[in-house]
Amino acid sequence: MLTARRYSIGEMCEAFGVTARALRFYEDEELIAPERRGTARLYTERDRARLAWILRGKRVGLSLADIKELLDLYDIGDGRETQRVKTIERCQEQVDRLARQRVDIDATIAELSDFIRLLKGEISSTDNTES
């Protein structure tokens, strides 16, 4: 019988480019649940998969509450369909939020560019009148 692979905190940090402090934080937030052997934390394949979800969720701007909710849907016994549907909903909400932000950012860039052109024009006209 094969025994399930366990990973040390150092291996997890190296594999995912995170700090031990970050892993302990995710543990405190009940996002991952390593096994304890004395003071050692041993992470399973499940913890690795959950950590990948956590990091992806953070990269795309999901809150830890959203990530926890989506992770908790993994075990409801429907072949992960509910988890996938809810993940799609959360991701679409984030896409919509980012699209709105892009419109605002583009408008701000345009306004600043116009203001810069105006100021440069005033500098040029001041230089010409002083000559």
Secondary structure, 3 states (H helix, E strand, C coil): CCCCCCECHHHHHHHHCCCHHHHHHHHHCCCCCCEEECCEEEECHHHHHHHHHHHHHHHCCCCHHHHHHHHHHHHCCCCCHHHHHHHHHHHHHHHHHHHHHHHHHHHHHHHHHHHHHHHHHHHHHHHHHHC
